[in-house]
Amino acid sequence: MRNFDLQSFIDNKITNRKESIFQKDLTNNQNTLAEAINSKSVLVIGGAGTIGSSYIKALLRFKPSKLVVVDINENQLTELVRDIRSSADLHVPKDFITYPINFSDSVFAKIFDSHKGFDIVANFAAHKHVRSEKDIFSIEALIRNNVINAKYLLDQILQYPPRHFFCVSTDKAANPVNIMGASKKIMEELILSYSRDMKVTTARFANVAFSNGSLLAGFVERIMKRQPLSSPTDIKRYFVSPRESGELCLLACILGKSANIFFPKISEEEMKTFSEIAKDFLEYCGFTPRVFDTEEDAKAFAETLNENSIAYPLHLFKSVTSGEKAFEEFFTNEEKVDMQALHAIGIIDAEINKSKNDMNEFIRELNEIFDANSSKKEIVEFLSKKIDTFNHIETGMNLDQKM
């Protein structure tokens, strides 16, 4: 595997953008962003992941006075500190601290109370992968994290309401076909129910190229370990770079009005299949893709690889796993969308359909379902009654059963 610039590959082969799609919006709103962030205190939850860390990098250019980062991944949190302190273009405030904890733990309440609140709170702690719906235990953990724990967070910060509260969503929340997307749709309704108490915003966005745990990040690992790449041929996705993901979330956090949902204005023609990217990535690394129809044949060929190999195994297949939509959407036909306010961002002015009491009742019912050790089918049926646009795709196979 030759040395290469991953950002260059993203720019030239995935997004086809030489500069951030949001650069014009950042420039046009420079003063507003600076006024909202400069000398302000910021709490970022789930800040060590790809999107959270990219948000922090976008934020630090506007010189906040305090930055507190919470994340359960101690190793990634350590790398975040090293990364931003090693970056010449980032202003790291003197009042900067990281906590390797879970935001749903009781110790978080102590930490939050000790700081007496923050001007800006951004939450990126979530289950983000479709593979999380593989069994009832993973499903419960997913929904607890994305919904029940999010409510715990909202109730905590309501003691000291921030000027800006942001909680990340996903394009999979629009007409969801998987439980992860359904959970984020519920999360949207949850934070909207608090929108009269404080300013809350969110963002649905595209796949983040080479984000932690993503299929594309797996491509790097497979080549480093001389293992075959494996990719569906029939799944199209919108893509943004890691930097763009952080910038979108920052713009949504600061510029949005309460109950706004932001999304990138990317055309359908810009969607890419994972198989296209897999072939381009192998060629970029100096290999010629050798396509195989089965995992077994691809793995057998991988056993023959050495440092002089040019051909590289690529297993291509049609998607057969539960919860996989052929393409994603940023909004539904029923949602009120403003495509004019910003250059590269659409804004959904969301309807507040649920009250906090409604969400309390919803979570009570959820806990009853979990306490009853309900099946995946029963959980899907419950979610389908609560979300009109939820149309679950069930095939009986999950991503843990694929290479």
C-alpha positions in Angstrom: 0.0 0.0 0.0 1.6 3.2 -1.1 1.7 6.4 0.9 -1.1 8.7 -0.2 -3.1 11.7 1.0 -6.5 10.4 2.2 -8.0 13.9 2.1 -6.9 14.2 -1.6 -8.6 10.9 -2.4 -11.8 12.1 -0.7 -11.7 15.4 -2.6 -11.0 13.9 -6.0 -12.8 10.5 -6.0 -15.7 10.8 -3.5 -17.0 14.4 -3.0 -15.4 15.9 -6.1 -14.9 19.1 -4.2 -11.6 20.9 -3.9 -12.8 23.0 -1.0 -15.5 22.5 1.6 -19.1 22.7 0.3 -19.8 25.0 3.3 -17.0 27.4 2.8 -19.2 30.2 1.4 -21.7 29.8 4.3 -18.8 30.0 6.8 -17.4 33.1 5.1 -20.8 34.8 4.8 -21.6 34.1 8.5 -18.1 34.7 9.9 -19.1 37.6 12.2 -22.2 35.7 13.6 -20.2 32.6 14.3 -17.4 34.6 16.0 -19.8 36.5 18.2 -21.6 33.3 19.3 -18.4 31.4 20.0 -15.6 33.7 20.9 -14.9 33.8 24.7 -17.8 31.4 25.3 -17.9 28.1 27.2 -18.6 24.9 25.2 -19.4 21.3 26.1 -19.0 18.6 23.5 -20.3 15.1 24.3 -19.1 12.3 22.1 -16.3 14.6 21.0 -13.7 12.0 20.2 -15.4 10.4 17.2 -15.0 11.5 13.6 -17.9 14.0 13.5 -17.5 15.3 17.1 -13.7 15.9 16.6 -14.3 17.6 13.3 -16.9 19.9 15.0 -14.3 20.7 17.7 -11.8 21.7 15.0 -14.3 23.9 13.3 -15.2 25.5 16.6 -11.7 26.2 17.8 -11.0 28.5 14.9 -13.5 30.9 16.7 -11.6 30.9 20.0 -14.0 29.8 22.8 -12.7 30.4 26.3 -13.6 27.0 27.7 -13.9 23.6 26.1 -15.0 20.5 27.9 -15.1 17.2 26.0 -16.8 14.0 27.2 -16.4 10.6 25.5 -16.4 6.9 26.6 -13.5 6.1 24.2 -10.4 6.9 26.3 -8.0 6.1 23.5 -9.7 8.3 20.9 -10.0 11.1 23.5 -6.3 10.9 24.0 -5.7 11.1 20.3 -8.1 14.1 20.0 -6.0 16.0 22.6 -2.8 15.2 20.8 -4.3 16.1 17.4 -5.7 19.5 18.3 -2.6 20.5 20.4 -0.4 19.5 17.4 -2.4 21.7 14.9 -0.9 25.1 14.3 -4.2 26.6 13.1 -6.3 25.8 16.1 -6.8 27.9 19.2 -6.9 25.6 22.2 -8.3 27.5 25.2 -6.4 27.5 28.5 -9.6 26.1 30.1 -9.6 22.8 28.3 -10.4 19.4 29.9 -11.5 16.0 28.7 -13.5 13.4 30.7 -13.4 9.7 29.7 -16.9 9.0 30.9 -20.4 8.1 29.7 -22.8 11.1 29.7 -25.6 8.9 31.0 -23.6 8.0 34.2 -24.3 9.8 37.5 -20.8 11.3 37.5 -21.7 13.4 34.4 -24.3 15.2 36.5 -21.7 16.1 39.0 -19.3 17.4 36.3 -22.1 19.4 34.6 -23.2 20.9 37.9 -19.6 21.8 38.8 -19.3 23.9 35.6 -22.7 25.6 36.2 -23.7 25.1 32.6 -22.2 26.1 29.2 -23.1 28.6 26.5 -23.0 25.9 23.8 -23.7 22.2 24.3 -23.3 19.7 21.4 -24.1 16.0 21.6 -22.5 13.5 19.2 -22.8 10.5 21.4 -25.0 8.0 19.6 -25.2 4.6 18.0 -24.8 5.5 14.3 -24.5 2.1 12.5 -27.3 0.0 10.9 -25.4 -3.1 12.2 -26.6 -2.2 15.7 -30.0 -3.9 15.1 -28.6 -7.4 14.8 -30.2 -8.7 18.1 -32.5 -7.5 20.8 -29.7 -6.7 23.2 -27.9 -4.4 20.6 -31.3 -2.9 19.7 -32.0 -2.0 23.4 -28.6 -0.5 23.8 -29.0 1.5 20.6 -32.4 2.9 21.6 -31.4 3.6 25.1 -28.4 5.6 23.9 -30.1 7.5 21.1 -33.4 8.2 22.9 -33.5 7.5 26.7 -30.0 8.7 27.4 -30.6 11.8 25.2 -33.6 12.7 27.4 -31.4 12.3 30.5 -29.0 14.7 29.0 -31.7 17.2 28.1 -33.1 17.2 31.6 -29.6 17.7 33.0 -28.7 20.7 30.9 -32.1 22.3 31.4 -30.9 23.2 34.8 -28.5 25.6 33.1 -30.0 26.2 29.6 -27.3 26.9 27.0 -27.7 29.5 24.3 -27.3 26.8 21.7 -28.0 23.1 22.1 -27.2 20.7 19.2 -27.8 17.0 18.9 -26.7 15.2 15.8 -29.1 13.2 13.6 -28.8 11.4 10.3 -30.3 11.2 6.8 -31.5 7.8 7.8 -34.1 9.5 10.0 -36.0 10.6 6.8 -38.4 7.8 5.9 -36.4 5.3 8.0 -36.1 1.6 7.1 -33.8 0.5 9.9 -34.1 0.8 13.7 -31.1 3.1 14.0 -32.8 5.6 11.7 -36.1 5.2 13.5 -34.3 5.9 16.8 -32.8 9.1 15.4 -36.2 10.2 14.2 -37.5 9.7 17.7 -34.5 11.6 19.0 -35.5 14.5 16.7 -39.0 14.5 18.2 -37.5 14.4 21.6 -35.3 17.4 21.3 -38.0 19.3 19.5 -40.2 18.8 22.6 -37.6 20.8 24.5 -37.5 23.6 21.9 -39.7 26.0 23.8 -37.4 25.7 26.9 -34.1 26.4 25.0 -32.8 26.7 21.5 -32.4 23.2 20.0 -31.2 22.3 16.5 -30.0 19.2 14.7 -28.6 18.1 11.4 -29.1 15.2 9.0 -26.1 14.6 6.9 -24.5 12.3 4.4 -22.1 9.4 5.0 -18.8 10.8 6.3 -16.1 9.5 4.2 -13.6 7.2 6.1 -15.3 8.0 9.4 -14.6 5.7 12.4 -16.2 2.3 11.9 -17.4 3.0 8.4 -17.1 0.7 5.4 -14.6 3.0 3.8 -12.4 3.1 7.0 -12.5 -0.6 6.8 -11.0 -0.5 3.4 -7.8 0.9 4.9 -7.7 -1.8 7.6 -8.3 -4.6 5.0 -5.4 -3.4 2.8 -3.1 -3.0 5.8 -3.9 -6.6 6.8 -3.8 -8.0 3.2 -7.5 -8.9 3.4 -10.0 -8.6 0.6 -12.3 -5.6 0.2 -16.0 -6.4 0.2 -18.7 -4.0 -1.0 -22.3 -3.9 -2.2 -23.0 -2.8 -5.8 -26.5 -1.5 -5.3 -26.2 0.9 -2.4 -25.9 4.6 -3.2 -25.0 7.2 -0.6 -24.4 10.9 -0.3 -20.9 11.7 1.1 -19.2 14.6 2.9 -15.6 14.8 4.1 -14.9 14.6 7.9 -14.1 18.4 7.9 -17.5 19.1 6.2 -19.4 17.0 8.7 -18.0 19.2 11.5 -18.7 22.4 9.7 -22.3 21.5 8.9 -22.9 20.7 12.6 -21.3 23.9 13.7 -23.4 26.0 11.3 -26.5 24.2 12.4 -25.7 24.6 16.1 -25.1 28.4 15.8 -27.1 29.7 12.9 -30.2 27.6 13.3 -33.4 28.7 15.0 -35.0 26.5 17.6 -36.5 23.4 16.0 -34.5 23.7 12.8 -33.1 20.6 11.1 -30.1 21.3 8.7 -29.0 19.2 5.8 -26.4 19.6 3.0 -27.6 20.5 -0.5 -26.1 17.7 -2.4 -27.7 16.5 -5.7 -28.8 13.0 -6.3 -26.3 12.9 -9.2 -23.5 13.2 -6.6 -24.4 10.0 -4.9 -21.8 7.2 -5.1 -21.9 3.5 -4.8 -19.6 1.8 -2.4 -18.4 -0.5 -5.1 -17.3 2.5 -7.2 -15.3 3.9 -4.3 -13.8 0.4 -3.6 -12.4 0.2 -7.1 -11.1 3.7 -7.1 -9.5 3.2 -3.7 -7.6 0.1 -4.8 -6.4 1.9 -7.9 -5.3 4.9 -5.9 -3.3 2.5 -3.7 -1.6 1.2 -6.7 -3.6 -2.1 -7.2 -5.7 -3.5 -9.9 -9.1 -4.8 -8.6 -9.7 -8.5 -9.1 -13.4 -9.0 -8.7 -14.8 -12.2 -7.0 -18.4 -13.3 -6.5 -17.9 -15.1 -3.2 -16.2 -14.3 0.0 -14.4 -17.6 0.0 -12.8 -17.1 -3.4 -11.8 -13.5 -2.4 -10.2 -14.7 0.9 -8.4 -17.6 -0.9 -6.8 -15.1 -3.4 -5.8 -12.8 -0.5 -3.7 -15.6 0.9 -1.5 -15.3 -2.2 -0.8 -11.6 -1.7 2.8 -10.4 -1.1 4.6 -7.1 -1.2 4.9 -7.3 -5.0 1.2 -8.0 -5.7 -0.6 -5.8 -8.2 -4.0 -7.6 -8.4 -6.1 -7.2 -5.3 -9.2 -9.2 -4.3 -12.6 -7.3 -4.3 -15.8 -9.1 -3.4 -18.8 -7.5 -4.9 -22.4 -8.4 -4.1 -26.0 -7.2 -4.0 -27.1 -6.1 -0.5 -29.1 -8.7 1.4 -29.0 -7.3 5.0 -31.8 -5.9 7.1 -32.3 -2.1 7.2 -30.4 -1.2 4.1 -32.1 1.4 1.9 -30.9 1.6 -1.7 -30.5 5.4 -1.4 -30.9 8.0 1.3 -33.0 11.1 1.6 -32.6 14.3 3.6 -36.2 15.2 4.0 -39.7 13.9 3.4 -42.4 15.4 1.2 -44.4 16.4 4.3 -41.6 18.5 5.8 -41.4 22.3 5.3 -38.0 23.0 3.6 -36.2 26.3 3.0 -33.6 26.0 0.3 -32.8 29.7 0.0 -31.5 30.8 3.4 -28.0 29.4 3.0 -25.8 28.6 0.1 -25.1 24.9 0.6 -27.5 24.0 3.4 -31.2 23.3 3.4 -33.2 23.9 6.5 -36.3 22.1 7.7 -38.6 24.1 9.9 -39.8 21.2 11.9 -43.2 20.8 13.4 -43.3 20.2 17.1 -45.7 17.3 17.3 -44.8 15.9 20.7 -44.8 17.5 24.1 -42.3 16.6 26.9 -45.2 14.7 28.5 -45.7 12.7 25.3 -42.0 11.8 25.2 -42.1 10.8 28.9 -45.0 8.4 28.1 -43.2 7.1 25.0 -40.1 6.3 27.1 -42.2 4.7 29.8 -43.6 2.4 27.1 -40.2 1.7 25.8 -38.9 0.6 29.2 -41.9 -1.7 29.6 -41.0 -3.3 26.3 -37.4 -3.8 27.3 -38.3 -5.1 30.7 -40.6 -7.7 29.0 -37.7 -9.0 26.9 -39.6 -8.3 23.8 -38.5 -9.7 20.4 -37.1 -7.6 17.6 -40.4 -8.0 15.7 -42.3 -6.6 18.7 -40.0 -3.6 18.9 -40.3 -2.9 15.2 -44.1 -3.1 15.5 -44.1 -0.7 18.4 -41.8 1.8 16.6 -44.0 1.5 13.4 -47.0 2.6 15.4 -45.2 5.6 16.7 -43.5 6.7 13.4 -45.7 7.0 10.4 -42.8 7.0 8.0 -41.0 4.0 9.4 -41.0 1.1 6.9 -38.6 -1.5 8.2 -36.7 -3.7 5.8 -36.2 -7.2 7.3 -34.2 -9.8 5.4 -33.2 -12.1 8.3 -29.5 -11.3 7.7 -27.4 -8.7 9.5 -24.0 -7.1 8.8 -22.2 -9.3 11.3 -22.9 -12.2 8.9 -21.1 -10.4 6.1 -17.3 -10.0 5.5 
